[in-house]
Amino acid sequence: MNDQKTILTVNVGSSSIKLALFSLSDLHKELEAEVTNIGSAEATFISPNQHIPVVVEDHAKAAALLMEKLDDMLVNAKLAAIGHRVVHGGPIYYLPTVVNDEVVRNLKSYSAFDPEHLPEELNLIEIFSVHFPKVQQIACFDTAFHHDLPNYSRILPLPRYLERDGLRRYGFHGLSYAYILEDFRRNEGEAAVNGKLIIAHLGSGSSLAALNGGMPIDTTMALTPASGITMSTRSGDIDPGIITYLAHNYGYDIQQMNQLFNFKSGLLGISEQTADMKKLLEGAQDNDYARDAVDIFCYNVAKVIGGFTAALNGLNSLVFTGGIGENAPKIRSRICGSLGFLGVELDPNRNEAGERLISSDGARVGVHVIHTDESVTIARETKKLLGEQ
């Protein structure tokens, strides 16, 4: 690391923590490490040279483990700042923000917007501030990318007083979308990035975004990351009458409904087996529930792409990213098989190989597979803010 200053990025997921270390000068990634499957028997510490089963009951213990294993390197890393992915900034925060006591207080008051992520993220900010008390902490918000959505997609069909209280379509996966957009601009050029573009971020949490002229005009997630299409364990959009039904007929309270919609629904709920798309694809031939889960997921994504194409009045490019989007050629094939009328046509060999361009030669719509890296966006935003101070 020499005398070079660095930026540490912290990305907290619902069951994971990922750390990455970047040189401040050129944002070269020096190190990556993560703990996955926090709270389960499959918890694992992963770094370039290690893949070790670990016992971590919660995010705090996972963070302590990461810092213990990386302590020598981090102590000598000459940290200029620590950039945190924060999923929800509520109605006030969307630009990268230096974390202080006031910011933490305000974000705590917004926990109702995202009770599954925001409290854990704030806890991790506190843990890192104790471990590195002299290092500046910077919050980078997943909602920033979608902040300026047009009114017709931003405003929810609710009474206006709720909008004034902050209820709106925020959209998420923004750090991922920002990375993809920059990568797409660099490799496909300005004309492509300024065309009619749909990005499908398909993973444990899944969403899609429609962009025109390089600006987002719509996205599937709304007030919280539980909304939108069917996901691994999240229901996505549902009939609000289901809430009344569950309360009246099952006696569900708010917490039970939250558990149901966030952790027991989606692919897991439909299949009654697993939220793992790879396992569902393996079992789909012999198990009706597994087949239903795959069918519903692909149908939901294809339906959104069709709707977003109407919103864009056409489609030039479609990008798949995220764990499923990048690594499941069968899912890409199933989704795109429904979109031939839009000019989407895959080259089977390119798709199976996961090449960057998987559409057929001469197809009207370019279909791409691009690896996303939220940590790079966090590092860029953190460096930018440091330069502006």
N, C-alpha and C positions, 0 to 999 in steps of 0.2 A: 504493500500500500504506500510505502515511502512517506513523504510529507504531504501527499495529495489529500485535499479535503474531500469528504464524501457525503452522500445523502443516503439515509436509510429509509426504505419504504415499508410500510406495514399495511397488509391487506387482510382484514378480518372477515371471514365467511361464517356461515351459520355453524359449520363444523370444522373449520380450519383457520390457521394463521399462516400467512406467507410473508417472509422477510426477503428483501433484496437490497443489495448495497451497490451504489453507483458512484463512480468518480464524478466530482462536481464539475470538472473542466469540460469533459466531453460526453458525460452520461454513459460511459461504458459500464456495463454490468459486471461487477467484480465477484458477486456472490449471490446465491439463492439458497434458501432453506425454508422448509415448511413442516408443520405438523398437521396431519389430516385425520379425519374421522374422530375428532375430539369427543370424548364421552362414550366411545364404543370400544368393544374388544379389539377392533381393527385399527386402533390409533397407531399412527406411524410417523416417525421422524424421517424426513427425506432431505438429503443434500446431495451435491454432485457425487460424493464418494460414499454415501451411507444411505441405507434403507432399513431402519431399525424399528421393530415393534416397541411401543412405549405405553405406559399407563398414565393417562391424563384425563381427569374427570371433568375439567372445565377449561375455559379459555385462559384464565389466570395461570393455571398450572402449565398449560401449553406454552404460554409466553415465558414463564420462568424457565422451562426446559430449553426453549430456543436460546434464551440469553445465556444460560449455563453452558450450552454446547458451543456457542459462538462468542463467548465472553472475551477471550484473548483477542480475537480478530476485531470485535466491535470496540473494545477499549483502545486499540491502536489505530482505529479507522479515522480518527480526527473528524468526527461528525460535524458537519455544518448545520444540518437540520434533519429532522425526522418527519417524513410525509406520511400521513395516515389517510387511507380510504375511509371516508365516512359516507354511509349509504344515503342518509337523509339529513338535510339541513333545515327542514321546516320551511316556513314562508320567508325567512330572512336570509339564510346563508346558502350561497351557491358558488361564489367565487372562492378560490383558495384563500384560507384565512389563518392568520397566526393565532394559535390557541392561547387564551388567557382565562382567568377565573370567570370573567363575564361571559365569554363564549361558551365555556363549559356549563354554566348555570342556564344559559338560554337553550343550549342543546338538550340538557336534561329535561327542560320543560316541554320539549318537542318529542319526547320518547313515545307518546301515544301514536305519533305518525308511523313509527317503526319500532315496536317493542321487541322484535326479534333480533335486531341488529344494533340499534343505536346505544342501548345500555352497555353492551359488550364492548363496543368501539370506544366509548368514553372511559370504560374501565381500563382498557388497554392503553389509552393516552395517559391515564394516571400512572399506570405501572411503568411505562417508559419514561415519564417525567421524573419519577422517583429514582429510577436506575441511571438516568442521564439528566440530572437536574439543571445543568447549564446549557443544554442543547435545545434549540428552538423546535417546538412542535407545530406542524402545519396541517390543517385539515383540508382535504381535497374531496369535493362532494360529487357523488354519483349522479345527482340530479342536475348538475350544472349544464350538461350538454343539451338538455331539453328545456331550459329555463324560458326561452323565448318562443315557445310553440305558439302558433296562431290561435286566436280565441276559439275558433270552431273545434279545435281538438283539445285545447287547454281547459276550457270551462266544463265542469261536470254538470249534468242535468239535475241540479239540486237548487233549493232556494238560495238566493244571492247572499243571504247573511252567512251561510256556511262557506261560501267562497271568500267572504271578507275575513272569516276566521282561519283561512289558509287551506281549505279543502279545494284542491284542483288536481289536474293531471300533472304530476311531477316527472314521471318517467325515471327509469333506472338503467343500470349498466352503462351509464354515461362515460365513465373512464375507458371502458372497452370500446364503445362507439367512437370516441375521440381518437383512440389509437388506430382503429381500422380506417377511419377517414383519412388520417395523415399517411398511413401506409399506402392506401389506395391512390392518394394524390401523388405520392412519390413514385409509384410503380406504374400506374395506369394513366397518369397525366391529368391536367386541369379539365380537359373536356369531359373525361369520364367522371371525375368527382363532382362536376357541376351538372351532370345529367340527372335522370330520374333513377334513384338508387334505393334499394331495400337491403337492409342488413338484418340477418337472422342470427341473433346471439342465442344459441341453443346449448344449454347445459343443465346442471341441477336446477338452477333458476333460468328461465328462458324468457326472452322478449324479442320483439322485432321493432325496427324503426324505419320510417319512410323519410327520405331526404330529397329535396329538390333544390338545385343550385347550391349544393353543399350545406344546406340548412335543414334541420329536422322539421317536418310538418306534422308528424304524428308518431306515436309509439304505443305499444300494447299495454304496458304497465301504467297505472294511474296514480292514485293516492299512496299506495303501498306496493311493495314488491310481491304481494300475494295475488295481485290482479293480472289480468291478461290471459295468455294461453295456458293450457294444462301444462304443469311442470312435474318435476320428480315427486315431490310430496305436497306441493301447493295446488289448490284447486284451480286457480285462475278465476276468471269471471264466472259468477253464479247468479242465479235468480235471487234477489234479496228476500223474496218470500220464503226461501229455505230457512232463513234465520228465524222467522216467526214460527215456522213449522217445527224446527228443532226445539225451540223454547217451549212450545205448547205440548208437543207430543213426547219429547225425550227429557224435558226439564233441563236442557243445556243452559249453562250460564255463559258469560262472555269469555271466560278463560277456556272453557271446554270447546266453544266454537272456534276460538283462535287456534287451539291445538288441532282441531279437526281440519280446518282450512289450510293451515300452514305445514302440518307434519304428518297427517294421516290420509291425505287426499292425493290427487294427481295420479301419476303412474302407479304409486304404491297402493293407493286406495282402489283403483280400478282392477289391478292385477291380484291384489291380496297376497302378493309374494315379495316384490322387490321394487325399488325405485331406480334400479340400475338398468339403463337402456340396453347395454350389452347382454345382460342376462335375459331380459325380456325378448330380445331378438332371437336368442338361442332357444327359448322356450315357446316361441309363438306358434311353431308348427304343430305342437302337441297339446297346447293349453289355450283354451278359448279366452280366458281372462287376460293372459299375456298378450294374445293377439289383439284383443280389444284395446289394451293400453297403447300398443304401437299404432294401431289404426287411428285411434282418437287423437294421439299426439300429431301424427302426420296430417290428418284432416284439418286440425286446428291451425297448423302452420300454413298449409296450402290456402286455406280460407282467408287468412289474414293477408297473405301475399296478393291474392286476388283483389281483396278490398283495398289494400294500399295502392295497388296498381290503378284502380279506379280513382282514388284520391289524387294520385300523381298525374292522372290522364296519360298513362303510358309507363313503360319500364325499359330502362337501358341496361341496368346491371343489378345482379343479385349476389350478395356475399353471405356465405355461411361461416360462422365462427363459433367459439365456445367448445366445450368438451364433446358434445354430441355433434355439433355442426362441423367440427374439424375431423372427427374420428369415426363417423358412422356413415360410410358410403351408401348402405342400404336405406338409411333414413333420408339422405339427400335424394336418392333415386326415387323413393316413394313420393316425396313431396313434389319433386319436379315433374314426375309422371302425370300429375294432375294439371300441369301448367302449360302444356303444349300450345293451347289456344292463345297464350300470351307471347309465344315465340321462344319459350324456354325449351331447350333441347340439350341433353347431356351427352357427352362422349363417354360410353361405358368404361373404357379402359382408363381414361383420365380420371374419372370419378373414383374408380376402384383404387387407383394409385394415390388419390388425394392430391393431385397436382393443383397448382395455383389456379389455373384456368381449366374448368372441367366441362364447359359447354362445347358443343360440336362446332367445327369450322363452318362459318356461314350462318350460325344461329343468330336470330335477331337480338337476343338478350345474352350478354356475357355473364356467365355464372362462375363465381370464384370461391376458393377456400383459402382463408387467411387466418393464420394463427394470431390470436390476440394476446396482449400483455399489458394489463392494467398498471403494473408497477412502473413501466416506462412512462405512462401518462402522469402518474403521481410524481415521479422524479422530475419530469419536464415542468409541471406546474409549480413544484416546490422551488426549483431553481429560478424560475421566472419571478416568483414572489420575492425570493432572496435578492434578486437583482434590482427589484423595484424599491427596496427599503433604503 
